Amino acid sequence: MSGAVTSDPPRRELRHIALLRALSESELRALEQRCRWQRYAARQQIIDRSSDNRDVFFVVEGSVRAVDFSSTGREVVYAVIAAGGHFGELSAIDGLARSASVVAVEDCLLAALPPTQFESLIRAQPEVALGLLRDLVRIIRTTDERLTEVTTLGAIARVCRELLRLATADERSGTWLIAPMPTQRDLAGLAGTTRETVARTLAQLSREGLIRRSGRTLRIRDRSALEAASADLQRTGLAADRA
């Protein structure tokens, strides 16, 4: 794979990969030995949509984004995959071409598992296979939601909906967190709009006290209020542009 930095990483561990949580320590150690470990710098391309590579990648450190481009050259972000996630399973399963290109968002460490080894893993580990099915169902549901939003909602509402989709509950504070927060560029790609629209929407939500950002963490103080604001912003036409 061109551009890969193959310097030896200090810790080659898969213990934090969500898909592999059911594996024992000995099973994880064996799987780690079957992976190719690679470091990539921020903004470095990991796989190209036209690549014939069929490996499955586990994101051990950092984060990546899966992207494609429209006929006009506009970037469409399918997903931002943080540490603990994985990508590349579609081509490993059906042997067909990649459905997207993948680029490092920040410096990252990846473990690449060949497709034959991945197939052996899911055949031998029912819990891994079930986890994979759940991930694929989630992708289908999210794609359906975004398709509906793109055809029925304006750009402002779509940005709000994407924030709600990315957020996870913080039980200690009773709020919702997005950590790490995607860049404005990546959030625009996910919502199908422009970076400028994302910037204006985040500024408005911050002024209204609905969100607060600290470093790479965005806190949603009241999820139901943001859901209501999504509808209000759509009706009032704040930043009337559509994408």
C-alpha positions in Angstrom: 0.0 0.0 0.0 1.7 3.2 -1.1 2.6 5.8 1.4 2.4 3.6 4.5 4.8 4.3 7.2 5.9 1.0 8.6 8.0 2.0 11.6 7.6 -0.3 14.6 4.8 1.0 16.8 5.4 0.8 20.6 2.1 -1.0 21.4 0.5 -3.4 18.9 -2.7 -4.2 20.8 -6.2 -4.9 19.6 -7.8 -4.9 23.0 -9.7 -1.7 22.5 -11.3 -2.6 19.1 -15.0 -2.8 19.7 -15.6 -5.5 17.1 -13.1 -7.8 18.9 -14.3 -7.3 22.5 -15.5 -10.9 22.8 -12.0 -12.4 22.1 -9.8 -13.7 24.9 -6.4 -12.3 25.6 -4.7 -15.3 23.9 -7.0 -14.9 20.8 -6.2 -11.2 20.6 -2.5 -11.9 20.8 -2.7 -14.5 18.0 -4.7 -12.1 15.8 -2.2 -9.3 16.4 0.5 -11.5 15.0 -1.5 -11.9 11.8 -2.0 -8.2 11.2 0.3 -5.8 9.3 0.8 -2.8 11.6 1.1 0.6 9.8 1.3 4.2 10.8 -0.1 7.1 8.7 0.3 10.8 9.1 -2.6 13.3 9.2 -4.1 13.8 5.7 -2.3 10.8 4.2 -4.3 8.5 2.0 -4.7 5.0 3.4 -6.7 3.3 0.6 -8.0 4.6 -2.7 -11.4 3.8 -4.1 -9.8 2.2 -7.1 -7.4 0.0 -5.0 -7.5 -3.7 -5.4 -6.6 -4.1 -1.7 -9.2 -6.1 0.3 -7.8 -5.9 3.8 -9.9 -5.1 6.9 -8.4 -2.2 9.0 -8.6 -1.8 12.8 -8.1 1.8 14.0 -5.9 1.4 17.1 -4.9 5.1 17.4 -6.1 8.3 15.8 -9.0 8.6 13.4 -9.8 8.3 9.6 -12.5 9.4 7.3 -14.2 7.4 4.5 -14.8 9.8 1.5 -16.0 9.9 -2.1 -16.2 12.7 -4.6 -19.1 13.9 -6.7 -18.8 14.6 -10.4 -18.2 18.3 -9.6 -15.3 17.4 -7.2 -17.2 18.0 -4.0 -16.1 15.7 -1.1 -18.8 13.5 0.4 -17.9 12.1 3.8 -19.4 8.7 4.5 -18.0 8.3 8.0 -15.4 9.4 10.5 -13.9 6.3 12.2 -12.2 6.9 15.6 -9.9 4.6 17.5 -11.7 1.4 18.4 -13.4 1.2 15.0 -12.7 -0.7 11.8 -13.3 -0.3 8.1 -12.8 -2.2 4.9 -15.1 -5.2 5.7 -17.3 -4.8 2.6 -14.6 -5.6 0.1 -13.2 -8.3 2.4 -16.6 -10.0 2.4 -17.7 -9.7 -1.3 -14.3 -9.3 -3.0 -15.5 -6.3 -5.0 -13.9 -2.9 -5.3 -13.7 -0.4 -2.5 -16.8 1.8 -2.0 -14.8 4.8 -0.7 -11.4 6.2 -0.3 -10.0 6.5 3.3 -7.8 9.3 4.5 -6.1 9.8 7.9 -7.7 12.7 9.9 -4.8 12.7 12.3 -1.7 10.6 12.9 -2.9 7.1 13.3 -1.9 3.5 13.9 -3.8 0.8 12.0 -3.7 -3.0 12.0 -4.5 -4.5 8.6 -5.9 -8.0 8.4 -5.9 -9.9 5.1 -9.4 -10.9 3.8 -8.7 -14.6 4.2 -7.8 -14.2 7.8 -10.9 -12.0 8.4 -13.1 -14.7 6.9 -11.5 -17.3 9.2 -12.1 -15.0 12.2 -15.8 -14.5 11.6 -16.3 -18.2 10.8 -14.6 -19.2 14.1 -16.0 -16.5 16.3 -19.9 -16.2 16.3 -19.8 -13.1 18.6 -17.5 -11.3 16.1 -19.8 -12.3 13.2 -22.8 -11.0 15.2 -21.1 -7.7 16.0 -20.2 -7.3 12.3 -23.9 -7.8 11.3 -24.9 -5.2 13.9 -22.4 -2.7 12.4 -23.7 -3.3 8.9 -27.3 -2.8 10.0 -26.3 0.4 11.7 -24.6 1.6 8.5 -27.8 0.8 6.5 -30.0 2.7 9.0 -27.7 5.7 9.1 -27.6 5.8 5.3 -31.3 5.6 5.1 -31.6 8.5 7.6 -29.2 10.7 5.7 -30.9 10.0 2.4 -34.2 11.1 3.9 -32.7 14.2 5.4 -30.9 15.3 2.2 -34.2 15.2 0.4 -36.4 16.7 3.0 -34.3 19.0 5.2 -32.3 22.2 4.7 -28.6 22.4 5.5 -29.0 23.9 8.9 -31.3 21.2 10.1 -29.0 18.5 8.6 -26.0 19.8 10.6 -28.1 19.6 13.8 -29.2 16.1 13.0 -25.6 15.1 12.4 -24.6 16.4 15.8 -27.4 14.4 17.4 -26.3 11.3 15.5 -22.7 11.6 16.6 -23.4 12.3 20.3 -23.1 9.7 23.1 -24.6 10.0 26.6 -22.3 11.2 29.4 -24.0 9.6 32.5 -21.9 11.6 34.9 -23.1 15.0 33.8 -26.4 14.1 32.2 -25.3 15.7 28.9 -24.3 14.4 25.5 -20.7 14.4 24.2 -19.0 14.3 20.8 -15.4 13.4 21.4 -13.4 13.7 19.3 -15.4 16.3 17.5 -15.0 16.1 13.7 -13.5 19.0 11.8 -15.9 21.5 10.3 -14.9 20.1 6.9 -15.7 16.6 7.9 -19.0 17.6 9.6 -20.0 19.4 6.4 -19.2 16.3 4.4 -21.4 14.2 6.7 -24.3 16.6 6.5 -24.0 17.2 2.8 -23.4 21.0 3.1 -20.5 23.5 3.2 -18.0 24.3 5.9 -19.3 27.8 6.1 -22.8 26.6 6.9 -21.4 24.3 9.6 -19.4 27.2 11.1 -22.5 29.5 11.2 -24.7 26.8 12.7 -22.2 25.9 15.4 -21.8 29.6 16.3 -25.6 30.0 16.5 -26.1 27.0 18.7 -23.3 28.1 20.9 -24.8 31.6 21.3 -28.1 29.9 22.2 -26.4 27.9 24.9 -27.3 24.6 23.4 -23.7 23.4 22.8 -20.3 24.1 24.3 -17.0 23.2 22.8 -13.7 22.6 24.7 -10.8 21.5 22.6 -11.9 18.4 20.6 -14.9 17.8 22.7 -18.4 19.2 22.0 -21.0 19.0 24.8 -24.7 19.1 24.0 -26.3 20.4 27.1 -29.9 19.4 26.3 -30.5 16.9 23.6 -34.3 17.5 23.4 -33.6 21.3 23.1 -31.2 20.7 20.2 -33.8 18.5 18.5 -36.4 21.3 18.9 -33.8 23.9 17.7 -33.2 21.8 14.6 -36.9 22.3 13.6 -36.8 26.0 14.6 -33.7 26.7 12.6 -35.2 25.1 9.6 -38.4 27.1 9.9 -36.7 30.5 10.4 -34.3 29.9 7.5 -31.1 30.7 9.4 -28.6 30.5 6.6 -31.0 29.7 3.8 -28.5 27.8 1.6 -29.3 24.2 0.7 -26.9 21.6 -0.4 
